[in-house]
Amino acid sequence: MKVTYHGHSVVKIETGGKTIIIDPFITGNGLTDLTVEGIKPDVIILTHGHNDHVGDTVQLAKENDSLVIANDELSNYLSWQGVRVHGMHIGGAYQFEFGKVKLTPAFHGTGLQTGENQIVYCGMPAGILFTAEGKTIYHAGDTALFSDMKLIGERHPIDLAFLPIGDNYTMGPGDAAYAAKLLGAKTIVPIHYNTFPVIKQDPLVFLQMLENHNGKILNPGEGMEL
């Protein structure tokens, strides 16, 4: 399994001949190395309904007949745009042919800005547990620190965790480092930072806060094999 980071919260997983992309915010993302034309996902998984996470989902899904996995409210909304969806909810898991997906809690907001002074409610934010080839990846989505991260780690041994460190909208580096301790993941990768001035962070500072020194910085386009 190959896992690649593409800036902000965009993560690509390649497993079993399938390409899975999480939170494909490409257009308007100054940090990503991707183009909408250059990525052909079989599956798109969304953590929540904010524009910088839903991103280019509709275009990508329509052009590639991608299956979109998201919470039920967001899935319904996207289905009305002509997208093929699979709705889920917090705590639920489903075994797909390409791997197992489980949605975990995330403490954050939700809602797509679809026009002037219009916000569409898009259900509860989530984190993602993805398991394939005997490995488990945790993408926390946008979230605050919460104590049940310890329970997530105990119930699901995590090989690779993507944690937001940008602060302001999510955990900052200190809270994210404590989250890493609770989760007990083998490797921690920081995400959701430096895309906008208000979430500017030095990821090296975050790595220095990790007690187990198990952090790894991935620049956009860099990946690792699990």
N, C-alpha and C positions, 0 to 999 in steps of 0.2 A: 504494500500500500504506500502510495506517495502522497504527501500532504504539503501544500504550497500556500504561503501567505501572499496576499496581493494588495495590501494596504487597507487602512481603516479596519473594518471587521470582515473583510472578504477572505474566505478560505476555500481552497479547492482540494478535493479528495479524489484520487484516482485509484479505483479498486475493481477487480473483476471485470475489466474492460469497460467500466462506466466512469463518467466524469460527473462529480457532484460538486456543486458550488453553494456555499453558504453566504447569505446576505450580499448579493451581487451589485453593490453600489459602485458603478463604473463611470457613467457619465457624471461629470461634476466632481469626481474624486481625483484631486491633484496628486495623490500619492500612488495610485495604482499603475501597474505596468500593463494592465489588460485593456483591450478594446472590445466593444460589444460584438464587432464582426469577427474577432479572433477567438472567441470562446464558444464552444458548442456543448453546453451541458446536457446531460441526460436527465439530471435531477437538480432541482433548486430547493434548498431548505432555508426557511426564513425564521429568524428569532422573534421578530415583532414588526408591527406596522408603523415604522417611521421611514421617511423618505430616504435617509442615508443608509437604510438596510434593505428595504424592498428594492430600491434602486431601479435597475433595468430589467426587473423580473418579467414584466409583461412582454416586452419585446423579445427577450431571450427565449421565453417559453413558447411564444407563438412561432418564432422562426425555427426552433429546434424540436418542437413537440415535446418540450421538457415537462416532466412531472413536478409540480410545485407542492411541497409539504410545508404546512404552516398550521397555526391554531385555527379553529373552526371558523371564527368570524372573518379572519383575514382570508382564509381559503375561499369562503363564500363570496367575498367581495371580488377576489381575483377571478373566480369562475364566471362572474358576470362580465368580465373583460374578455372572455373567450379562452381562458387558460385551463388546462387540465390539472386538477388538484386532488390532494388527499388531505383532508382535515383531521387534526388531532387536538388533544388538549393536555394540560399540565398533569404529569404523572402517568400518562398513557404511553405505551410503546407499541410498535408494529414492526414485524419482520418482513422486510421487502426482499426482493431477490438479490439486491446489491448490498444489503446490510440491515442492521436493526437501528431504528430511530426511536429515541425516547425524549419527551419534553420534560424539562425540569423547571422549577420556579425561577423567576428573575424579578427583581424589584426595580421597576422602571415605569415609564409612561407608555402610551400608545396612541396612534392616530395618524392617518395620512393627510397631508395638506394637498387637497385636490383642486383648489381654486382660491380666489380671493376671499379671505375670511371664512374658509370652509375646511373643517377637519372631520374626517370619517373615522369613527371608532373602529378599532381593529383587534379587539380581544386582548387577552392577557399576554404580556411579554413572556418569553421563555428562554431557557438555555437548552442546549442540544447535547444529548449523549448519542454518539454514533459508534456502532460496533460492527466491525467486519474483520475477517482474517485473524480472529483472535485478539484484536487490539481495540481499545476504546479511546475515543477522542471526546473531550468535553469542550464545547464552545459556550461560554457563559452568556453570550449576548450582551446587551447593555444591562448592567445591574449594580446595585449596591452590595456591600458585604452583608451576608446573613448567615446565621449560625448553622442552618441546615446544610450548608456546603460540606460540613463534616459528615453528615448523614449520606450525602451524595457520594462522597469519596469512600465511605465504608461499604456502601451497597454496590458500588461500581468501581472497582480498581481502574484507575485512569492512567493511560500511557502518555497522553499528551493533552494539555489543557491550554486553551486560549482565554486569557483574562484581560478585560479592559483596564487601562491604567490612567485614562485621560483626565479624571476628576471632573468637576463641574456637573456633568450629566451622568457620570458613573462613578465607580470606585476610583480613588486616586492610588498612587503607588503604595502608600502605607497599608491601606485597607486591602489592596490586591495581594500584597505580600502575605498578609494574615489569611486571606482566602486560600492562597497556595498552601499554607500550613494546614488548614482544615481539610483541604481536598486530598493532600498526599499524592499528587500526581508525579509521575516519574520525570516529566519535562514540562516546564511552564513557558509559554510564549506570550509576551505582552501585545495587546491590540488596542484599537480605538484610541489612538493618540497622534498628535501632530497634524491631523488632517485640517483642523481649523485652529486659529490662534488661541481660542479659549481652552483647548485641550492639549496644549503644547506640554510635553514632558520629555525628560531624558531617560530612555529605557535602561541605561547603564545604572542609574541611581536605583531603579526598581530591582535590577538583578542583585545589587549589593545588599538589598533588604531581605533577600530570600535566605532563610536559615539553612536550607539544604543545598544551596548553591546549584540548584537544578534548573536555572533559567537559561533561555536561549533567545537571542534577538534574531528575528528573520526580517530581512529587508524585503520590500515588495519584489516578488518573483523568485525569492529563495524558498526552498523546501527541504524536506527531510523524508527519509524512508523509515517506516515502522515495520 
